[in-house]
């Protein structure tokens, strides 16, 4: 029988500002983390680099949510990292797949002729979305999924998009760090909101939700 973190316990961890990670893929130990500084991606004031927005606007991919969560997290586990490792072991894998079936985790997926080529997944509690991991099999496909995610969160009135640790690649989108104390204060307020994670079928609506955001070259 697979070992997992029980859903109730995992949700309580997130509500306290904690999140689990393993040291590597083969580890059988899960550690809980709470960074002193938390990286937040703004939803209302999200920055879309002009070049990326143009590529996104003209892309020929198909986007879906929650269509193949297990494949997304598996590809995230195998994604190449600078340090060559991954924090997604079998316990993490099975835990978040279980969380998905409890409708508390979601995936954004990018398809090229029915082939999954990019994606991301995260946890949804109240008005908060906790981004966990992403992957790209083709250039920019994970970034396109992030843009789609922002549109979904914006339309559905989410308040927090937590990216956990500092990531230089996310700074271009306006991501910024706040202290853990400020994060916990914001978290407690926004956990109580009732928000739905619903797909936006109309791609033009996605573009319009992103368009008012400030652009960077």
C-alpha distance (Angstrom), angle and dihedral (degrees) to the residues before:
residue distance angle dihedral
X1 . . .
X2 3.80 . .
X3 3.79 119.0 .
X4 3.79 114.0 -126.8
X5 3.77 139.1 166.9
X6 3.82 105.3 -107.5
X7 3.80 112.6 -109.6
X8 3.82 94.2 -122.2
X9 3.81 91.7 52.0
X10 3.81 93.2 46.1
X11 3.81 92.7 50.6
X12 3.80 90.0 49.7
X13 3.82 89.8 52.0
X14 3.80 90.7 55.1
X15 3.79 91.8 46.6
X16 3.81 88.2 56.4
X17 3.80 92.7 48.9
X18 3.81 94.7 -102.6
X19 3.79 129.1 126.8
X20 3.84 131.8 -176.5
X21 3.80 128.5 -120.2
X22 3.79 136.0 166.4
X23 3.82 123.8 -137.1
X24 3.80 92.0 -123.5
X25 3.80 143.3 -19.0
X26 3.81 94.7 -84.3
X27 3.82 96.9 45.2
X28 3.79 118.2 114.6
X29 3.80 92.7 -162.0
X30 3.80 126.6 88.3
X31 3.80 120.9 -154.9
X32 3.79 126.4 -161.4
X33 3.80 119.0 -134.8
X34 3.79 135.4 -162.3
X35 3.83 111.5 174.7
X36 3.81 119.2 -146.3
X37 3.81 86.9 -131.4
X38 3.79 120.9 37.8
X39 3.82 123.9 -152.2
X40 3.80 112.5 -133.8
X41 3.81 125.8 -172.0
X42 3.81 109.3 -150.5
X43 3.80 115.7 -125.9
X44 3.81 101.9 -166.1
X45 3.82 95.2 34.3
X46 3.79 96.6 37.8
X47 3.83 113.4 153.0
X48 3.80 118.6 -137.0
X49 3.81 115.0 -164.7
X50 3.82 107.3 -126.6
X51 3.79 95.2 -126.9
X52 3.80 92.5 49.2
X53 3.80 92.4 47.2
X54 3.80 90.4 52.5
X55 3.81 91.1 50.2
X56 3.79 90.6 47.4
X57 3.80 92.0 48.3
X58 3.81 91.6 53.2
X59 3.81 98.8 37.9
X60 3.80 120.5 126.7
X61 3.81 97.1 -151.3
X62 3.78 128.2 116.0
X63 3.81 120.6 -127.1
X64 3.79 128.6 -153.0
X65 3.79 138.7 166.3
X66 3.79 127.9 -135.1
X67 3.79 92.7 -4.8
X68 3.80 97.9 122.5
X69 3.80 108.7 4.6
X70 3.79 95.0 158.8
X71 3.80 92.1 55.6
X72 3.81 91.4 47.7
X73 3.80 95.3 53.4
X74 3.81 90.9 42.9
X75 3.80 90.5 53.8
X76 3.81 89.9 46.9
X77 3.79 88.1 54.8
X78 3.81 90.5 53.7
X79 3.81 96.4 41.7
X80 3.78 115.4 122.5
X81 3.81 113.5 -106.0
X82 3.78 129.5 -169.3
X83 3.80 90.4 -114.5
X84 3.80 90.9 45.9
X85 3.79 93.1 -123.8
X86 3.77 141.4 95.1
X87 3.80 134.9 -140.0
X88 3.81 91.4 -150.3
X89 3.80 109.7 98.5
X90 3.82 126.4 167.1
X91 3.81 92.6 -85.1
X92 3.81 91.6 53.7
X93 3.79 90.8 43.9
X94 3.80 94.4 51.9
X95 3.81 93.0 39.7
X96 3.80 94.5 56.8
X97 3.79 93.7 41.6
X98 3.80 86.5 55.0
X99 3.82 89.5 46.9
X100 3.80 89.0 52.7
X101 3.81 90.5 54.9
X102 3.81 87.0 51.5
X103 3.85 86.5 56.6
X104 3.79 92.4 -118.7
X105 3.82 97.3 108.3
X106 3.80 127.5 55.6
X107 3.78 139.2 -170.4
X108 3.79 131.7 -150.3
X109 3.80 111.0 -152.2
X110 3.79 134.5 -164.5
X111 3.81 119.3 -156.8
X112 3.77 132.5 -166.3
X113 3.80 107.7 -162.1
X114 3.81 91.5 -26.1
X115 3.81 93.1 -47.0
X116 3.80 117.0 119.5
X117 3.82 105.9 -122.4
X118 3.80 103.9 160.1
X119 3.75 141.1 10.4
X120 3.75 151.8 146.1
X121 3.77 136.9 -152.9
X122 3.77 138.0 -160.4
X123 3.78 147.8 159.4
X124 3.82 125.0 -88.5
X125 3.81 121.3 -153.1
X126 3.80 120.4 159.5
X127 3.79 110.2 -48.8
X128 3.81 92.7 -18.1
X129 3.79 132.2 94.7
X130 3.79 117.2 -166.2
X131 3.79 109.6 -156.7
X132 3.79 111.4 -143.3
X133 3.79 112.0 174.6
X134 3.80 144.7 -28.9
X135 3.79 139.6 -162.3
X136 3.81 139.5 -162.6
X137 3.77 126.0 -156.6
X138 3.81 89.1 174.3
X139 3.81 128.7 35.7
X140 3.83 115.1 -75.6
X141 3.81 95.9 -4.6
X142 3.82 93.7 122.1
X143 3.81 89.3 48.1
X144 3.80 89.9 51.0
X145 3.80 88.2 53.1
X146 3.81 89.3 51.3
X147 3.81 89.9 53.2
X148 3.80 90.4 50.2
X149 3.81 89.4 48.4
X150 3.80 92.0 52.6
X151 3.81 90.6 51.7
X152 3.82 91.0 50.7
X153 3.81 92.7 47.7
X154 3.78 91.9 45.9
X155 3.81 94.5 49.8
X156 3.80 92.4 46.0
X157 3.82 93.3 48.3
X158 3.79 99.0 -115.8
X159 3.80 113.9 170.4
X160 3.81 106.5 -162.5
X161 3.80 132.3 44.1
X162 3.79 104.6 -177.3
X163 3.80 116.9 -161.9
X164 3.81 94.1 176.9
X165 3.82 107.6 -152.1
X166 3.80 127.9 40.0
X167 3.81 111.8 -87.3
X168 3.80 119.1 -177.9
X169 3.82 91.8 -153.2
X170 3.82 90.6 62.7
X171 3.81 95.6 53.5
X172 3.82 89.4 81.3
X173 3.81 87.3 65.9
X174 3.79 92.9 55.1
X175 3.81 96.3 -95.9
X176 3.79 114.0 164.3
X177 3.78 138.6 178.9
X178 3.78 125.7 -114.8
X179 3.78 129.2 -176.4
X180 3.77 118.2 -91.3
X181 3.82 89.7 -116.4
X182 3.83 91.6 55.7
X183 3.78 90.3 44.8
X184 3.80 93.3 52.6
X185 3.81 91.1 48.6
X186 3.82 91.7 52.2
X187 3.79 91.2 42.7
X188 3.80 94.8 56.0
X189 3.80 91.6 53.4
X190 3.80 96.8 46.2
X191 3.79 98.0 43.2
X192 3.79 88.4 72.6
X193 3.79 95.9 59.7
X194 3.79 118.1 101.8
X195 3.80 107.2 -133.4
X196 3.82 130.2 166.8
X197 3.80 123.3 -141.3
X198 3.81 99.8 -140.8
X199 3.78 128.7 166.5
X200 3.81 122.7 -115.1
X201 3.79 107.5 -134.8
X202 3.80 96.1 -173.4
X203 3.81 110.1 76.3
X204 3.81 91.0 -162.9
X205 3.80 88.2 60.4
X206 3.80 89.0 53.2
X207 3.80 89.5 53.3
X208 3.79 92.5 47.5
X209 3.80 91.3 51.7
X210 3.80 90.0 53.0
X211 3.80 97.2 39.1
X212 3.82 98.8 75.6
X213 3.80 90.0 56.7
X214 3.78 115.7 99.3
X215 3.79 116.2 -95.5
X216 3.75 131.2 -137.3
X217 3.77 126.8 -163.0
